[in-house]
Amino acid sequence: MIAPSILSADFAHLADAADSVSRADWLHVDVMDNHFVPNLTLGLPVVKSLHKATDLPLDCHLMITDPDRWAPGYAEAGAANVTFHVEAAANPIQTARAIRSAGALAGLSLKPGTALDPYFEILKEFDTLLIMSVEPGFGGQAFMPEVLGKVTAARRAVNAGHLRLFIEIDGGIGEDTIVQAAEAGVDVFVAGSAVYAADDPDRAVTRLRELARDGMARCEAEIGRG
Ligand SMILES: O=C(CO)[C@@H](O)[C@H](O)COP(=O)(O)O
């Protein structure tokens, strides 16, 4: 799945930004509070309005402190998937359950320097695992290939039937990097600047999907795709 990140779109025209990627699978919405990350974007009222303005499922990525308090509200606002950071959560299991009870998928995100191993046990409470491939906060940064080990470890756990979730990657994904992410085992690819800096965002989505499929086929041959 390809999830264009509206962080790279024109914030004065978010509904148009959603319309311009009609071939996308999800629309990725970065919520930043200027505390967990040094940037400030949007919150619940904008998510509610976007939900009314587009048929695309909203993939809300909360880069905020105290997600335990705020995350379920994003599910109530219409998000299809609500992802929060393990580094910010006091009670990730309870928060995942509250998101699911409010009708959305629950996602757990890890910053590049955060290890996956300590969280394997709680991942059965989640529907998506978002591996950050840049330091969260800004679009247009360089992809960090060193996070792909976490992707492959999660892929192997999914293949073995130990986990059931979508593996998502976010940061620096474009034509030059999407194949290696797909080969490592990613299911959902977030792309901001690679989509919204393109002359035709929908064409960029299609191109990224083609490249991802090539990489996913190689992943299937080499490590399998459960
Ligand atoms: O969450 C973030 C950044 O913190 C991302 O969703 C960015 O918006 C991705 O932008 P590109 O790296 O694809 O330009």
The ligand as an SDF file (V2000), in Angstrom:
LIG
                    3D

 14 13  0  0  0  0  0  0  0  0999 V2000
    6.5400   11.4490    9.7940 O   0  0  0  0  0  0  0  0  0  0  0  0
    7.2100   11.9650    8.9440 C   0  0  0  0  0  0  0  0  0  0  0  0
    8.3360   12.8540    9.3250 C   0  0  0  0  0  0  0  0  0  0  0  0
    8.3690   12.9020   10.6980 O   0  0  0  0  0  0  0  0  0  0  0  0
    6.9650   11.6090    7.5510 C   0  0  0  0  0  0  0  0  0  0  0  0
    5.6470   11.1350    7.3150 O   0  0  0  0  0  0  0  0  0  0  0  0
    7.3640   12.5710    6.4770 C   0  0  0  0  0  0  0  0  0  0  0  0
    6.3030   13.3690    6.0860 O   0  0  0  0  0  0  0  0  0  0  0  0
    7.8300   11.7890    5.2980 C   0  0  0  0  0  0  0  0  0  0  0  0
    8.2890   12.6890    4.3360 O   0  0  0  0  0  0  0  0  0  0  0  0
    9.3760   12.2300    3.2690 P   0  0  0  0  0  0  0  0  0  0  0  0
   10.5770   11.7600    4.0390 O   0  0  0  0  0  0  0  0  0  0  0  0
    8.7440   11.1110    2.4950 O   0  0  0  0  0  0  0  0  0  0  0  0
    9.6080   13.4610    2.4650 O   0  0  0  0  0  0  0  0  0  0  0  0
  1  2  2  0
  2  3  1  0
  2  5  1  0
  3  4  1  0
  5  6  1  0
  5  7  1  0
  7  8  1  0
  7  9  1  0
  9 10  1  0
 10 11  1  0
 11 12  2  0
 11 13  1  0
 11 14  1  0
M  END
$$$$
